[in-house]
């Protein structure tokens, strides 16, 4: 370790090799009779007390005079090789004081000036305080990295006023100053940061057909379609060939689906003659609708266990397809997805006829077939 510190000295450290003074290792003791039978020891100021077992029997007191032949004196460390405190080359100069100028020996400064660019250092904290209060900071030549840091801090220490750009001049042939760059006028037109108005997007006929089918099934079954669930189902909706029904550009959000359903509901009410009635009649119709929705909710809970008419999967009415004999239009993958949706146990090797038979058995329990 000493060799390493000599090769690569560290500021403010010293290295020395010390050994124990072996000449003072003079302790010698007598052997205790029946020492192996003792299992508990208590050291006191003048002697030693021993037991054969902890807390059992009378303890035996043995004075140190009966044990020690020669007492040991304090062993001190002896320095074999030493090195003075390391002072690195090019140490910062200490500002000479009146007392320090008289002495011929120079000491290592411990307190350095905290001012950026000042290289003064002092022997005492009082001298440092005096230098910070009334002293003059001596600037040294900074390296390129310190210059960049200083210029960067100065540029962002304050905000420049565009009206004061005439005070700054640009050197000929040189790059523009920071003030000119920040104060340059923008070439963008007024209002460039305003949000653009949204343009209305027309739904494709395929999207309208899908949403209309979901809305109609919700009205027929009394279980109104959830706009959020419908928007999520559109991402996975498939046709009879088990291919994706919509592209990514045709996907809708929850608010778009909800707006479409609201427009359809308003159109249905207008067709039924609800619009244009008096306030009392509208309140009566609203109460009837709330009562009907409550009854539908109760029926939905009661029918949750059994299969209810119509049996629907996504936007497909399976009961209607059963009566029209169009279930076979679904391919095997689509039939397997329908069976998994209704928790019908199927296997990966089941053929189309077996899957159709499974769906037929389930649909045959519906009231539209059994009655």
C-alpha positions in Angstrom: 0.0 0.0 0.0 2.9 2.3 0.8 4.5 1.6 -2.6 1.2 2.3 -4.3 0.8 5.7 -2.6 4.3 6.6 -3.4 3.8 5.8 -7.1 0.3 7.6 -7.2 0.3 10.0 -4.3 -3.0 11.4 -2.9 -3.3 14.9 -1.7 -3.3 15.3 2.0 -2.2 11.8 2.9 0.9 10.1 4.2 2.0 6.5 4.0 4.0 4.6 6.7 4.9 1.0 7.5 4.6 0.1 11.2 5.2 -3.0 13.2 4.5 -4.2 16.7 7.3 -3.9 19.2 8.1 -7.5 19.8 10.6 -6.8 22.6 7.7 -5.8 24.9 5.9 -9.0 24.4 6.9 -10.3 27.9 3.7 -11.8 29.3 4.0 -15.3 30.8 1.5 -17.2 32.9 1.3 -20.4 34.9 -0.8 -23.3 34.0 -4.0 -23.7 35.9 -4.7 -27.1 37.4 -7.8 -28.9 36.1 -8.3 -26.1 33.6 -10.4 -28.3 31.3 -13.0 -28.8 34.0 -13.8 -25.1 34.2 -16.6 -23.9 31.9 -17.5 -20.5 33.2 -15.2 -17.6 33.9 -15.7 -14.1 35.4 -12.9 -11.5 35.2 -12.6 -9.1 38.1 -10.1 -6.3 38.9 -7.8 -8.4 41.1 -8.5 -11.9 40.0 -10.5 -14.6 38.2 -13.5 -16.5 39.4 -14.3 -19.9 37.8 -17.1 -22.4 37.9 -17.4 -26.0 36.6 -21.0 -25.2 35.5 -22.7 -21.9 35.2 -24.4 -20.9 38.4 -23.9 -24.3 40.1 -21.6 -24.9 43.1 -19.2 -22.6 44.9 -17.1 -20.5 42.6 -13.3 -20.5 43.0 -11.3 -17.3 43.2 -7.9 -17.2 41.7 -5.8 -14.0 42.2 -3.8 -12.7 39.2 -0.6 -13.0 41.3 -1.0 -16.8 41.2 -1.4 -16.8 37.4 1.0 -14.2 36.1 4.8 -14.8 36.2 5.7 -11.7 34.2 3.2 -8.9 33.3 3.0 -7.5 29.8 4.0 -3.9 29.3 2.2 -1.8 26.6 3.3 -2.6 23.1 3.7 0.4 20.8 3.9 0.6 17.0 7.3 1.2 15.6 7.5 3.1 12.3 9.8 1.4 9.9 9.3 3.5 6.7 7.4 6.7 6.5 6.6 9.4 4.0 5.7 13.1 4.5 2.4 14.6 3.5 2.1 14.7 -0.3 1.9 18.1 -1.9 1.0 17.9 -5.6 2.9 19.8 -8.2 1.4 23.1 -9.4 -0.3 23.7 -6.1 -2.4 26.8 -5.9 -0.6 29.7 -4.4 -1.5 30.9 -1.0 -2.2 34.5 -0.6 0.6 35.6 1.8 -0.4 37.1 5.0 1.6 39.3 7.4 2.4 36.4 9.7 3.0 33.9 6.9 5.5 36.2 5.1 7.7 36.3 8.1 8.0 32.5 8.3 10.2 30.8 5.9 8.3 27.5 5.9 5.3 27.3 3.6 2.3 25.1 4.7 -0.3 23.4 2.6 -3.5 25.5 2.1 -6.7 23.8 3.2 -9.4 26.4 2.4 -10.0 27.1 -1.3 -12.1 29.9 -2.7 -15.5 28.8 -3.9 -15.8 31.5 -6.6 -15.8 30.1 -10.1 -12.5 30.8 -11.8 -10.7 31.9 -8.6 -7.6 29.9 -7.7 -6.8 31.4 -4.3 -6.4 29.1 -1.3 -5.8 29.9 2.4 -4.5 28.3 5.5 -7.3 29.3 7.8 -11.1 29.8 7.5 -10.8 33.4 8.7 -8.6 34.3 5.8 -11.0 32.7 3.4 -13.9 34.7 4.9 -11.9 37.9 4.6 -11.1 37.1 1.0 -14.7 36.4 0.1 -15.8 39.7 1.8 -13.3 42.2 0.5 -10.7 40.3 -1.4 -10.0 40.3 -5.1 -10.6 37.1 -7.0 -7.8 36.0 -9.2 -9.0 34.4 -12.4 -7.0 31.7 -13.9 -7.0 30.4 -17.5 -10.0 28.1 -17.9 -10.0 25.1 -20.0 -12.5 24.7 -22.9 -15.0 22.7 -20.9 -15.2 25.4 -18.1 -15.6 28.1 -20.8 -18.5 26.2 -22.3 -20.2 25.7 -18.9 -19.7 29.4 -18.0 -21.1 30.7 -21.3 -24.1 28.3 -21.2 -25.0 29.5 -17.7 -24.7 33.1 -18.7 -26.9 32.7 -21.8 -29.8 31.2 -19.8 -29.5 33.3 -16.7 -32.0 35.9 -18.1 -34.5 36.3 -20.8 -33.6 38.6 -23.6 -35.9 41.4 -24.8 -36.5 41.4 -28.5 -36.6 45.2 -28.5 -33.0 45.3 -27.3 -31.6 43.4 -30.2 -30.2 46.5 -31.7 -27.8 46.8 -28.8 -26.0 43.6 -29.9 -23.7 43.5 -32.9 -22.8 40.5 -35.0 -19.1 40.0 -35.9 -18.5 40.2 -39.6 -18.1 36.7 -41.0 -18.8 35.1 -37.7 -21.9 33.2 -36.4 -24.8 35.2 -35.0 -24.9 35.8 -31.2 -27.2 34.0 -28.9 -29.3 37.2 -28.4 -29.9 37.6 -32.1 -31.0 33.9 -32.5 -33.4 34.1 -29.6 -34.8 37.5 -30.6 -35.3 36.6 -34.3 -38.9 36.9 -35.4 -40.8 33.8 -36.3 -41.9 33.4 -39.9 -45.0 31.4 -39.0 -48.4 33.0 -39.6 -50.6 34.1 -36.7 -52.7 31.3 -35.3 -50.3 28.5 -36.2 -50.6 27.0 -32.7 -54.4 26.8 -32.8 -55.9 23.3 -33.1 -57.4 22.5 -36.4 -61.1 22.0 -36.6 -62.2 18.4 -36.8 -63.8 17.3 -40.0 -66.8 15.0 -39.8 -66.1 11.4 -40.8 -68.8 9.5 -42.5 -69.2 5.9 -41.5 -68.9 3.3 -44.2 -72.0 1.2 -45.1 -70.4 -1.8 -43.5 -69.9 0.0 -40.2 -73.5 1.4 -40.2 -74.9 -2.1 -40.9 -72.9 -3.5 -38.0 -73.9 -0.8 -35.5 -77.6 -1.0 -36.7 -77.6 -4.7 -36.1 -76.1 -4.4 -32.6 -78.6 -1.7 -31.8 -81.6 -3.7 -33.1 -80.5 -6.8 -31.2 -80.3 -4.7 -28.0 -83.8 -3.4 -28.5 -85.3 -6.8 -29.3 -83.6 -8.6 -26.4 -84.0 -5.7 -23.9 -80.3 -5.8 -23.2 -79.0 -2.6 -24.7 -75.6 -2.7 -26.2 -72.8 -1.0 -24.3 -71.0 1.5 -26.5 -67.7 0.7 -25.0 -68.1 -3.0 -25.5 -69.3 -2.5 -29.0 -66.2 -0.4 -29.8 -64.0 -3.1 -28.4 -65.9 -5.8 -30.3 -65.4 -4.0 -33.6 -61.7 -4.7 -33.3 -62.3 -8.4 -33.3 -65.5 -8.7 -35.4 -65.3 -11.3 -38.1 -67.5 -12.4 -41.0 -68.9 -15.8 -41.9 -65.5 -16.8 -43.3 -63.8 -15.9 -40.0 -62.0 -12.9 -41.6 -61.7 -9.5 -40.0 -64.8 -7.5 -40.7 -63.2 -4.0 -40.3 -59.8 -2.5 -41.0 -58.0 -0.4 -38.5 -59.2 2.8 -40.1 -62.8 1.8 -39.6 -62.5 1.2 -35.9 -64.6 3.6 -33.8 -64.3 5.0 -30.3 -66.8 4.7 -27.5 -68.0 8.3 -28.0 -68.6 7.7 -31.7 -70.6 4.5 -31.1 -72.6 6.3 -28.4 -73.4 9.2 -30.7 -74.6 6.8 -33.4 -76.8 4.9 -30.9 -78.2 8.2 -29.7 -79.1 9.3 -33.2 -80.8 6.0 -33.9 -82.8 6.1 -30.6 -83.9 9.7 -31.5 -85.0 8.5 -35.0 -86.9 5.6 -33.5 -88.7 7.9 -31.1 -89.6 10.3 -33.9 -91.0 7.4 -35.9 -93.1 6.4 -32.9 -94.5 9.9 -32.5 -92.9 10.6 -29.2 -91.5 14.0 -30.4 -93.9 17.0 -30.2 -96.0 15.8 -27.3 -96.7 17.8 -24.2 -94.5 17.9 -21.2 -96.9 15.8 -19.1 -97.2 13.1 -21.8 -93.4 13.1 -22.2 -93.0 12.5 -18.5 -95.5 9.7 -18.6 -93.7 8.1 -21.5 -90.4 8.5 -19.7 -91.8 6.8 -16.6 -93.1 4.0 -18.7 -89.7 3.6 -20.4 -88.0 3.5 -17.0 -90.4 0.9 -15.7 -89.9 -1.1 -18.9 -86.2 -0.9 -18.5 -86.4 -2.0 -14.9 -88.6 -5.0 -15.9 -86.1 -5.8 -18.7 -83.3 -5.7 -16.2 -85.1 -8.1 -13.9 -85.9 -10.4 -16.9 -82.2 -10.2 -18.0 -81.1 -11.3 -14.5 -83.6 -14.2 -14.5 -82.7 -15.3 -18.0 -79.0 -15.1 -17.4 -78.8 -18.8 -16.4 -80.8 -20.1 -19.3 -80.6 -19.5 -23.1 -82.8 -16.6 -24.0 -84.3 -15.7 -27.4 -82.8 -14.6 -29.6 -79.4 -16.3 -29.3 -76.9 -13.8 -30.7 -73.2 -13.9 -31.3 -71.7 -10.5 -32.1 -74.0 -9.1 -34.8 -75.4 -12.5 -35.9 -78.8 -13.7 -34.9 -78.3 -17.5 -34.6 -82.0 -18.2 -34.2 -82.8 -16.5 -37.4 -80.0 -18.4 -39.2 -81.3 -21.6 -37.7 -84.8 -21.1 -39.1 -83.4 -20.0 -42.5 -80.9 -22.9 -42.6 -77.9 -20.6 -43.1 -75.8 -21.8 -40.1 -73.7 -23.8 -42.6 -72.4 -20.6 -44.1 -70.0 -20.3 -41.1 -66.7 -22.0 -41.6 -65.1 -24.3 -39.1 -63.0 -21.6 -37.3 -66.0 -19.4 -36.9 -68.2 -22.2 -35.6 -65.5 -23.1 -33.1 -65.3 -19.4 -31.9 -69.1 -19.4 -31.5 -69.0 -22.7 -29.4 -66.2 -21.2 -27.2 -68.3 -18.1 -26.7 -71.2 -20.1 -25.4 -68.9 -22.5 -23.4 -69.8 -25.5 -25.5 -67.0 -28.1 -25.1 -65.4 -28.8 -28.5 -62.1 -30.3 -29.6 -59.6 -29.0 -32.2 -60.2 -32.0 -34.4 -64.0 -31.7 -34.5 -65.4 -31.4 -38.0 -68.0 -28.9 -39.3 -70.9 -31.3 -39.0 -70.2 -32.0 -35.4 -69.9 -28.3 -34.5 -73.2 -27.6 -36.3 -74.9 -30.4 -34.3 -73.6 -28.9 -31.1 -75.0 -25.4 -32.0 -78.3 -27.0 -33.2 -78.8 -28.7 -29.8 -78.2 -25.4 -28.0 -80.5 -23.4 -30.3 -83.2 -26.1 -30.0 -83.6 -25.2 -26.3 -84.6 -21.7 -27.3 -88.3 -20.8 -27.0 -88.6 -19.9 -30.6 -87.9 -23.6 -31.5 -89.4 -25.5 -28.5 -92.8 -23.6 -28.6 
